[in-house]
Every structure is written in C-alpha cells, then in structure tokens.
Amino acid sequence: MHGFGFGFLPMIFIWFFWVIVVVGAILLVVKLISGSSASGGGGREGQETAEEILKQRYARGEITKAEYDQMLADLRR
C-alpha cells in the first residue's frame, strides 16, 4: 500500500490551491502599487484636466459653443 490510497487527486487540489494563492497575492500587490501611484504619487498619468474633459464634452456635442466658451472662461479665472 502507498500512502492513504487517495492517489493524485488531493495533490492536484493542493497545487491548484497554491497557484490561486500566489496569483491572488501577485494581483493584490499590482493593484496596490498601481493604485498608490495614480491617486497620490504626484504623477499625472491617467488623470484628465478640467479643460480636457470640457473639450471632450464639446467634441461629443454635449454642450454648445457658447457653453464651452463660458465654462472655459470660468475655469481659467
């Protein structure tokens, strides 16, 4: 007799469990690193200015030229 007679099935589940744990830990670290750099790391990557957002809204036709000019003037004060 070898072992307890369970075969390879428990070994496969154990390996699968550890693969999930390791992948989860890696994803958590990546999320924490990317989250801290975007929210307070001083970089401007991924952040749009108010003027860029305003330009996009005008380009999509959400606001008129007059509204765009007024809002842009308000932002630049």
C-alpha positions in Angstrom: 0.0 0.0 0.0 1.1 3.5 -0.8 0.1 6.4 1.5 -3.6 6.5 2.3 -4.9 5.4 -1.0 -6.1 8.8 -2.2 -3.9 8.9 -5.3 -3.1 12.1 -7.2 -6.4 13.9 -6.7 -5.5 15.6 -3.4 -2.1 16.6 -4.7 -3.7 18.3 -7.7 -6.1 20.2 -5.5 -3.2 21.3 -3.2 -1.2 22.6 -6.2 -4.3 24.3 -7.6 -4.9 26.0 -4.2 -1.3 27.3 -4.0 -1.5 28.6 -7.6 -4.6 30.5 -6.7 -3.0 31.9 -3.6 0.2 33.0 -5.4 -1.8 34.6 -8.4 -4.1 36.4 -5.9 -1.1 37.7 -4.0 0.5 39.0 -7.2 -2.7 40.7 -8.3 -3.1 42.3 -4.9 0.4 43.7 -5.0 0.0 45.0 -8.5 -3.3 46.7 -7.6 -1.8 48.3 -4.5 1.2 49.6 -6.5 -0.8 50.9 -9.4 -3.5 52.5 -7.1 -1.0 54.4 -5.0 0.9 55.9 -7.9 -2.4 57.1 -9.6 -4.0 58.6 -6.5 -1.2 60.4 -4.8 2.1 59.6 -6.4 2.4 63.1 -7.9 2.2 61.8 -11.4 -0.4 62.9 -13.9 -0.8 59.6 -15.7 -4.4 58.7 -16.3 -5.7 62.0 -15.0 -7.5 64.5 -17.2 -7.6 68.2 -16.5 -10.9 70.0 -16.4 -10.1 71.7 -19.7 -9.5 68.3 -21.4 -12.9 67.0 -20.1 -14.6 70.2 -21.3 -13.0 69.7 -24.8 -14.3 66.2 -24.9 -17.8 67.2 -23.9 -17.8 69.9 -26.6 -16.5 67.4 -29.2 -19.2 64.9 -28.4 -21.8 67.6 -28.8 -23.0 67.6 -25.2 -22.5 71.4 -24.9 -22.8 74.3 -27.3 -20.0 76.6 -28.4 -21.4 79.4 -26.1 -21.5 77.0 -23.1 -18.0 75.8 -23.9 -16.6 79.3 -24.1 -18.3 80.3 -20.8 -17.2 77.2 -18.9 -13.6 77.6 -20.3 -13.5 81.2 -19.2 -14.8 80.2 -15.7 -12.1 77.5 -15.5 -9.3 79.9 -16.4 -10.2 82.5 -13.8 
